[in-house]
Amino acid sequence: MPDPDWRHLPSLSALRAFEATARLDGFSAAARALNVTPAAVAQQVRGLEADLGVALVIRQGRGLVLTPEGARLSAALAEGFSTIAGGIDALRHDEARRSVRVSTTQGFAQWLLMPALSRFWDTHPEISVSLDVTSTLAELGTGGIDLAIRSGAPNFSWPDTEAELLIRSRYIVAAAPRIAAQVRSAEDLGHLPWILEPRNTAEGGLLAKLGLDRDALRVTEIASPVLEVGSAAQGYGLMFGVKSILQPELDAGRLVEVPIEGLPDVGYYIATAPGPRRARVQTFIDWLKRELGSGAA
């Protein structure tokens, strides 16, 4: 099929006015269907006739009839508009069944998102949510992911994404109560065991801020934030964490914050592909900001 030459096609509004006139047998009925005046419909049809250089409708008695040229154009437009309407209906049907696909980290999903998600479905039971739990920032939009929730410095931004701050928090050192009680000064940090996540590149910088040499520490590496927190709660060592993520463990008393100054702030961001968002994706983002968004924590 050849590409349409849009420069020489009549206006869509004129074609729509003629299609409605032909299908409904008159300007008045077409005007009611299009929510305009009969005079406006007549003007559009007469303009289309002038543009094409042929008569499309003629008055016969108190009504209108199609010329042969008008009948051919009416049939073509009916088929074309029906195809367009069918394509749009199919797209809307697919969108109504499509889930909101969220990529986030294990810790955020475990301690913040999953406990709150039932409240989203209380108000939006028609919107399903799919989670991709990974530490890698997935490709947004064309990669099948609608939004990603990731952490970074409060002024951080990801190239080729639109990112907005969801939570501003801070790094802390946490441990089981009996381990935390052994920290009486900064020097004690170097004598106690640590639990570190090997894929977390930020932890090396955090150790440096505390004046600690990683090679001189007793370190257990656990490549799972959930197991890392569980191990810390069992008393296996000190750990770094984001306070807002660890808050449920702190509130339950399984972990205790070790009072240490100088650790940096951190932000959790909602990142999306540039451009318009699907309606249900925006609904989910608005809910995230109301439910989980906060200032400093």
Backbone torsions as a table, in degrees:
resi	resn	phi	psi	omega
1	MET	NA	128.6	-179.4
2	PRO	-69.2	151.6	177.5
3	ASP	-67.0	140.4	178.8
4	PRO	-68.4	141.4	176.2
5	ASP	-91.5	90.4	-173.8
6	TRP	-62.5	-25.0	-177.7
7	ARG	-68.5	-25.1	-176.3
8	HIS	-110.7	4.4	176.0
9	LEU	-83.3	145.2	175.2
10	PRO	-64.6	167.0	-179.7
11	SER	-66.7	148.7	179.8
12	LEU	-62.9	-37.8	-178.6
13	SER	-63.8	-36.8	178.4
14	ALA	-69.2	-42.6	178.4
15	LEU	-64.1	-39.1	179.1
16	ARG	-65.7	-41.0	179.1
17	ALA	-63.3	-41.6	179.1
18	PHE	-68.8	-42.4	179.8
19	GLU	-58.7	-43.3	179.5
20	ALA	-67.4	-39.2	178.4
21	THR	-61.9	-45.2	-179.4
22	ALA	-67.3	-41.6	-176.2
23	ARG	-71.9	-33.6	-173.7
24	LEU	-105.8	4.5	173.3
25	ASP	63.1	42.7	173.0
26	GLY	155.2	160.4	-179.2
27	PHE	-67.9	-38.9	-175.0
28	SER	-65.8	-46.8	179.9
29	ALA	-64.9	-39.3	177.5
30	ALA	-63.4	-39.2	179.9
31	ALA	-63.5	-40.8	178.4
32	ARG	-64.9	-40.5	-179.7
33	ALA	-66.7	-34.4	-176.9
34	LEU	-95.8	-2.7	179.0
35	ASN	60.5	43.9	174.8
36	VAL	-133.8	-176.4	179.9
37	THR	-88.4	154.3	175.6
38	PRO	-57.9	-35.5	179.8
39	ALA	-64.1	-37.4	179.5
40	ALA	-66.4	-40.8	178.0
41	VAL	-64.1	-46.3	179.6
42	ALA	-58.9	-41.9	179.8
43	GLN	-62.8	-41.3	179.0
44	GLN	-63.7	-43.0	-178.5
45	VAL	-67.7	-42.9	178.9
46	ARG	-65.2	-36.0	176.3
47	GLY	-65.8	-37.6	177.2
48	LEU	-65.2	-42.1	177.3
49	GLU	-60.8	-42.5	178.5
50	ALA	-64.2	-39.1	-179.7
51	ASP	-65.6	-41.5	-177.9
52	LEU	-85.4	-19.4	179.5
53	GLY	76.2	23.3	178.1
54	VAL	-139.5	153.9	173.3
55	ALA	-81.1	134.1	-179.6
56	LEU	-107.3	-34.7	177.6
57	VAL	-134.0	147.8	175.1
58	ILE	-132.3	149.1	-180.0
59	ARG	-79.9	133.6	178.3
60	GLN	-135.8	108.3	-174.4
61	GLY	66.0	-124.7	179.7
62	ARG	-99.6	5.8	-178.4
63	GLY	-127.1	-169.5	-179.9
64	LEU	-121.7	145.3	172.6
65	VAL	-128.4	154.2	180.0
66	LEU	-83.9	140.1	168.8
67	THR	-74.6	166.9	175.2
68	PRO	-54.8	-40.3	178.1
69	GLU	-65.6	-39.6	178.4
70	GLY	-64.6	-38.3	179.8
71	ALA	-64.6	-41.4	179.6
72	ARG	-65.1	-43.8	-179.8
73	LEU	-67.3	-37.7	179.0
74	SER	-61.3	-42.8	-180.0
75	ALA	-64.5	-41.6	-179.7
76	ALA	-65.5	-42.3	-179.6
77	LEU	-68.1	-39.1	178.9
78	ALA	-60.3	-42.8	179.0
79	GLU	-66.9	-44.1	-178.3
80	GLY	-65.5	-47.3	-179.7
81	PHE	-66.0	-34.0	177.2
82	SER	-64.9	-39.8	177.5
83	THR	-64.7	-42.8	178.7
84	ILE	-62.3	-46.8	-179.0
85	ALA	-62.2	-39.9	178.7
86	GLY	-64.5	-40.2	178.0
87	GLY	-64.6	-40.4	179.5
88	ILE	-68.5	-41.8	177.9
89	ASP	-61.4	-41.2	179.6
90	ALA	-64.9	-40.4	179.2
91	LEU	-63.8	-43.6	179.4
92	ARG	-66.4	-36.5	178.5
93	HIS	-65.2	-43.7	178.5
94	ASP	-64.2	-39.8	-179.3
95	GLU	-65.5	-36.5	-179.7
96	ALA	-65.8	-24.4	-179.3
97	ARG	-97.6	-9.8	-172.3
98	ARG	-83.2	135.3	-178.8
99	SER	-80.2	163.9	169.0
100	VAL	-85.9	119.9	-173.1
101	ARG	-102.2	117.2	-172.1
102	VAL	-116.3	128.6	173.4
103	SER	-105.6	126.7	179.7
104	THR	-152.2	176.1	-177.5
105	THR	-86.9	163.9	-177.7
106	GLN	-62.4	-43.5	-178.1
107	GLY	-65.6	-44.3	-179.8
108	PHE	-64.0	-42.4	179.2
109	ALA	-63.9	-43.3	-174.5
110	GLN	-67.4	-48.1	-168.8
111	TRP	-101.7	-19.8	-178.6
112	LEU	-116.2	-51.7	-171.7
113	LEU	-74.5	-51.7	-175.4
114	MET	-61.0	-41.7	178.1
115	PRO	-64.1	-23.5	-176.9
116	ALA	-96.7	-17.3	-169.8
117	LEU	-61.7	-32.4	179.5
118	SER	-62.1	-30.4	178.5
119	ARG	-70.9	-30.9	173.9
120	PHE	-64.5	-44.8	-178.6
121	TRP	-71.7	-19.2	174.4
122	ASP	-62.3	-36.0	-177.8
123	THR	-102.3	-19.9	-179.3
124	HIS	-134.0	63.9	-177.5
125	PRO	-64.8	-18.2	-177.2
126	GLU	-81.4	-9.6	-176.3
127	ILE	-105.8	113.6	176.0
128	SER	-85.7	152.1	-178.0
129	VAL	-127.4	129.9	176.9
130	SER	-113.4	135.9	-177.5
131	LEU	-110.2	133.8	170.7
132	ASP	-113.8	101.3	-174.7
133	VAL	-90.8	109.3	-176.0
134	THR	-157.5	154.7	176.5
135	SER	-87.9	-7.6	-178.7
136	THR	-90.6	136.9	176.3
137	LEU	-73.9	107.8	-175.0
138	ALA	-71.0	158.7	175.4
139	GLU	-68.5	126.8	-175.2
140	LEU	-92.2	153.9	177.4
141	GLY	75.0	-91.0	-177.3
142	THR	-68.1	-19.4	179.5
143	GLY	-83.2	2.0	178.1
144	GLY	89.1	-1.2	178.7
145	ILE	-104.3	130.5	-178.5
146	ASP	-83.0	-39.0	179.9
147	LEU	-153.2	152.0	177.0
148	ALA	-122.7	145.4	175.5
149	ILE	-117.3	115.1	-174.5
150	ARG	-137.8	159.0	179.6
151	SER	-103.1	158.3	177.5
152	GLY	-177.5	178.7	175.7
153	ALA	-60.1	150.7	-175.9
154	PRO	-58.4	-21.5	179.3
155	ASN	-105.5	17.1	-174.8
156	PHE	-81.1	151.2	174.3
157	SER	-144.2	150.5	178.2
158	TRP	-100.5	132.9	177.6
159	PRO	-60.6	144.9	174.9
160	ASP	61.5	27.1	173.6
161	THR	-136.0	162.7	168.8
162	GLU	-105.8	114.8	-175.0
163	ALA	-118.2	136.1	175.8
164	GLU	-132.0	141.2	-175.5
165	LEU	-68.4	129.6	176.5
166	LEU	-101.4	-50.9	-177.4
167	ILE	-134.2	132.5	170.0
168	ARG	-108.4	123.5	-176.6
169	SER	-138.4	-158.3	179.1
170	ARG	-150.6	154.7	174.5
171	TYR	-74.0	145.1	174.8
172	ILE	-136.6	165.2	166.1
173	VAL	-103.3	131.3	-177.5
174	ALA	-132.7	157.4	179.4
175	ALA	-162.6	168.1	172.1
176	ALA	-62.3	151.4	-175.9
177	PRO	-51.1	-41.5	-176.0
178	ARG	-70.6	-28.5	176.1
179	ILE	-77.5	-43.7	-179.5
180	ALA	-61.1	-33.5	-179.0
181	ALA	-65.6	-18.2	-179.1
182	GLN	-84.6	-6.7	179.1
183	VAL	-91.3	101.2	179.1
184	ARG	-105.5	-18.1	177.3
185	SER	-153.3	169.5	-179.4
186	ALA	-61.1	-29.4	-179.5
187	GLU	-64.1	-29.8	-179.0
188	ASP	-64.5	-23.6	-178.4
189	LEU	-61.8	-31.5	-178.7
190	GLY	-80.2	-12.3	-177.1
191	HIS	-101.1	-10.0	-177.6
192	LEU	-100.1	155.8	178.9
193	PRO	-71.5	154.2	179.9
194	TRP	-125.3	150.5	171.6
195	ILE	-116.2	120.2	-177.5
196	LEU	-124.3	150.6	178.7
197	GLU	-98.5	113.9	-170.0
198	PRO	-62.3	-24.4	-179.6
199	ARG	-88.5	-5.5	-178.3
200	ASN	-88.2	98.3	-176.5
201	THR	-69.7	-18.5	-178.8
202	ALA	-71.2	-23.6	-172.9
203	GLU	-67.7	-30.2	175.8
204	GLY	-61.6	-41.9	177.2
205	GLY	-67.2	-34.8	178.8
206	LEU	-67.7	-40.6	175.9
207	LEU	-60.9	-41.3	179.9
208	ALA	-62.7	-38.0	178.7
209	LYS	-63.8	-27.8	178.7
210	LEU	-90.1	1.8	179.6
211	GLY	73.3	28.1	-176.7
212	LEU	-107.4	141.2	175.9
213	ASP	-98.4	116.4	-175.2
214	ARG	-57.7	-38.0	-177.3
215	ASP	-67.7	-19.6	-179.3
216	ALA	-93.3	-1.8	-177.0
217	LEU	-95.4	156.8	168.3
218	ARG	-86.7	107.4	-171.0
219	VAL	-118.1	134.2	167.1
220	THR	-109.8	121.4	179.5
221	GLU	-93.3	129.4	178.3
222	ILE	-133.4	116.0	-175.0
223	ALA	-88.0	46.8	177.6
224	SER	-155.9	116.5	179.2
225	PRO	-57.4	-37.3	-179.3
226	VAL	-65.7	-46.1	178.6
227	LEU	-69.0	-31.8	177.9
228	GLU	-62.3	-46.6	179.1
229	VAL	-65.9	-42.2	178.5
230	GLY	-61.4	-38.9	178.7
231	SER	-67.7	-39.6	177.4
232	ALA	-63.6	-41.2	179.3
233	ALA	-65.1	-26.2	177.4
234	GLN	-80.8	-4.5	176.8
235	GLY	91.0	22.3	-177.6
236	TYR	-84.9	-9.7	177.2
237	GLY	159.1	178.6	175.1
238	LEU	-80.0	155.0	177.4
239	MET	-146.2	155.0	169.1
240	PHE	-89.4	146.9	175.5
241	GLY	-160.8	164.6	173.8
242	VAL	-89.3	127.3	-171.2
243	LYS	-57.8	-42.1	-178.7
244	SER	-62.9	-32.0	178.7
245	ILE	-74.6	-39.5	-177.7
246	LEU	-83.6	-4.8	-173.6
247	GLN	-53.6	-41.2	177.7
248	PRO	-61.0	-36.9	178.1
249	GLU	-71.1	-35.6	176.8
250	LEU	-67.7	-43.7	-179.6
251	ASP	-63.3	-34.6	-179.2
252	ALA	-79.8	-10.2	179.4
253	GLY	82.2	4.4	178.5
254	ARG	-73.6	-29.1	174.8
255	LEU	-124.7	154.6	177.7
256	VAL	-128.4	136.5	175.7
257	GLU	-74.3	128.8	175.1
258	VAL	-85.6	121.1	-175.2
259	PRO	-67.9	103.7	-179.6
260	ILE	-135.9	133.2	178.5
261	GLU	-97.8	159.5	172.3
262	GLY	98.0	-3.9	178.2
263	LEU	-81.3	146.2	-171.6
264	PRO	-78.6	164.5	171.7
265	ASP	-77.0	161.5	177.6
266	VAL	-143.6	149.3	177.9
267	GLY	-121.5	147.3	169.0
268	TYR	-106.3	127.5	-172.6
269	TYR	-115.8	149.9	167.5
270	ILE	-97.1	118.3	-179.4
271	ALA	-113.7	132.4	177.5
272	THR	-133.2	163.2	174.5
273	ALA	-68.1	147.9	177.2
274	PRO	-60.2	150.8	176.4
275	GLY	107.1	-174.9	-177.0
276	PRO	-65.5	148.7	178.5
277	ARG	-105.7	148.2	172.7
278	ARG	-60.3	148.3	-175.0
279	ALA	-58.7	-43.7	-177.2
280	ARG	-73.6	-25.4	173.7
281	VAL	-67.2	-42.9	178.0
282	GLN	-65.1	-37.2	176.4
283	THR	-60.0	-43.7	179.9
284	PHE	-67.1	-40.9	179.2
285	ILE	-64.1	-43.4	178.2
286	ASP	-59.9	-41.1	178.0
287	TRP	-65.5	-42.9	178.1
288	LEU	-55.4	-44.9	-177.3
289	LYS	-68.3	-35.8	177.2
290	ARG	-72.4	-41.0	-172.2
291	GLU	-81.3	-43.2	-172.5
292	LEU	-115.1	-16.2	-177.6
293	GLY	-63.7	144.1	-177.4
294	SER	-157.6	172.2	169.8
295	GLY	-87.9	-140.6	-178.7
296	ALA	-70.9	145.6	179.4
297	ALA	-142.1	NA	NA
